[in-house]
Amino acid sequence: QCKTWLKIGIALTIVTCIVLAIVFKDTSSDIIQDFLKWMEENPVAGSFAFIAVYWLCTVLFLPGSLLTLGAGFIFRKVAGPWLGILLATVLVFNAACLGASTSFLLGRFVLRDKVTEYKSKYATFDVVDQVVEQQGFKVTALLRLSPIIPFNAFNYFMGLTSVKFRDYNMAHIGMLPGAFAFCFIGGTLGAIGESVGFVDNPVVLIVTIVGTVIAVIGMIYISRIAKQEFDRIAQQENENSTNTNHDD
């Protein structure tokens, strides 16, 4: 009985936060922007606070894209173009991993039992569940590379599947390309904002803009390839399941 009420409490908290985030969207953005300004003035303490804030946003379904772009923007100014983007990527990746793992555990604790009861009624989900159970790391990594499902929702969704927690965590590596791309874009926004200083050396500005375009194209290309591979695996599993049913 106590466990049931705990699940209800967690579910209501998450739903309430989602509703509040939608209703007070502008306020949430203002708070994040104020936090990023403070972080720029206090980069060391801000880095630790960033992990906590990013973790909270991930768990409570608040968008983390502004934080990711902000990290790239800030660390480029603090540590320089390449070292800054590298530090921002490492910081975002670690924060995202922590938040993703927490959301996964919450999703599994709250809803996995109910999903198991109804899984047989939904063939598509059943196929996905079988695929991630048998090829947990590969499939989860591919889904990470191909953002078919929004990041925050994906973490909870995977908690509903049969993927092993170990495989799910190992597949966090699939978040690295996206984290780097968004941090690079955030750093680029800072560079373009300082483009007045590039008048005497327009090559720097050109390289920055071209680099951003390449990062975006690369992210789209990787996502496309990952989605094609996931579709192939899912189709193969579906065919295997159909053949098994016919044999029976």
SULCOR-V52279 format. One record per backbone hydrogen bond with DSSP energy under -1.0 kcal/mol. NH is the residue of the N-H (numbers start at 0). CO is the residue of the C=O. E is the energy in kcal/mol with one decimal. If there is no record, write none. Layout:
nh: [NH,NH]
co: [CO,CO]
e: [E,E]
This chain:
nh: [4,5,6,7,8,9,10,11,12,13,14,15,16,17,18,19,20,21,22,23,27,28,29,30,31,32,33,34,35,36,37,38,39,40,41,45,46,47,48,49,50,51,52,53,54,55,56,57,58,59,61,67,68,69,70,71,72,73,74,75,76,77,78,79,83,84,85,86,87,88,89,90,91,92,93,94,95,96,97,98,99,100,101,102,103,104,105,106,107,108,109,110,114,115,116,117,118,120,121,125,126,127,128,129,130,131,132,133,134,138,139,140,141,142,143,144,145,147,153,154,155,156,157,159,167,168,169,170,171,172,173,174,175,178,179,180,181,182,183,184,185,186,187,188,189,190,191,192,193,194,196,197,198,203,205,206,207,208,209,210,211,212,213,214,215,216,217,218,219,220,221,222,223,224,225,226,227,228,229,230,231,232,233,234,235,236,237,238,239,240,241,242,243,244,245,246,247]
co: [0,1,2,3,4,5,6,7,8,9,10,11,12,13,14,15,16,17,18,19,23,24,25,26,27,28,29,30,31,32,33,34,35,36,37,41,42,43,44,45,46,47,48,49,50,51,52,53,54,55,56,63,64,65,66,67,68,69,70,71,72,73,74,75,79,80,81,82,83,84,85,86,87,88,89,90,91,92,93,94,95,96,97,98,99,100,101,102,103,104,105,106,110,111,112,113,114,117,118,121,122,123,124,125,126,127,128,129,130,134,135,136,137,138,139,140,141,145,149,150,151,152,153,156,163,164,165,166,168,169,170,171,172,174,175,176,177,178,179,180,181,182,183,184,185,186,187,188,189,191,193,194,195,200,201,202,203,204,205,206,207,208,209,210,211,212,213,214,215,216,217,218,219,220,221,222,223,224,225,226,227,228,229,230,231,232,233,234,235,236,237,238,239,240,241,242,243]
e: [-2.1,-2.1,-2.2,-2.3,-2.5,-2.4,-2.6,-2.6,-2.0,-2.3,-2.5,-2.5,-2.2,-2.2,-2.4,-2.6,-2.4,-1.8,-2.7,-2.9,-2.4,-2.0,-2.1,-2.3,-2.2,-2.3,-2.4,-2.3,-2.3,-1.9,-2.0,-2.5,-2.0,-1.3,-1.4,-2.9,-1.3,-1.2,-2.2,-2.6,-1.6,-1.5,-2.7,-3.1,-2.3,-2.2,-2.5,-2.4,-2.3,-2.3,-2.6,-2.3,-2.7,-2.3,-2.3,-1.8,-2.3,-2.8,-2.6,-1.5,-1.1,-2.0,-3.0,-1.3,-1.5,-1.6,-2.3,-2.7,-2.5,-2.4,-2.3,-2.4,-2.9,-2.7,-2.2,-2.2,-2.9,-2.4,-2.0,-2.2,-2.9,-2.4,-1.9,-2.4,-2.2,-2.1,-2.2,-2.8,-2.4,-2.3,-2.6,-2.2,-2.4,-2.3,-1.3,-1.3,-1.0,-1.7,-1.4,-2.0,-2.2,-2.3,-2.8,-2.1,-2.4,-2.6,-1.5,-1.9,-3.0,-2.7,-2.2,-2.5,-2.2,-2.5,-2.0,-2.2,-1.9,-3.3,-2.9,-1.6,-1.2,-2.7,-2.6,-1.3,-2.6,-2.2,-2.3,-1.9,-1.5,-1.3,-2.2,-2.7,-1.4,-2.4,-2.8,-2.5,-2.5,-2.2,-2.7,-2.4,-2.5,-2.5,-2.3,-2.3,-1.4,-1.9,-3.1,-2.0,-1.0,-1.8,-2.2,-1.5,-1.1,-1.2,-2.4,-2.8,-2.1,-2.4,-2.8,-2.5,-1.8,-2.2,-2.5,-2.2,-2.3,-2.6,-2.8,-2.1,-2.3,-2.7,-2.6,-2.1,-2.1,-2.5,-2.5,-2.2,-2.2,-2.1,-2.4,-2.7,-1.9,-2.1,-2.8,-2.5,-2.3,-2.4,-2.3,-2.4,-2.2,-2.3,-2.2,-2.5,-2.0,-2.1,-2.1,-2.1,-1.6]
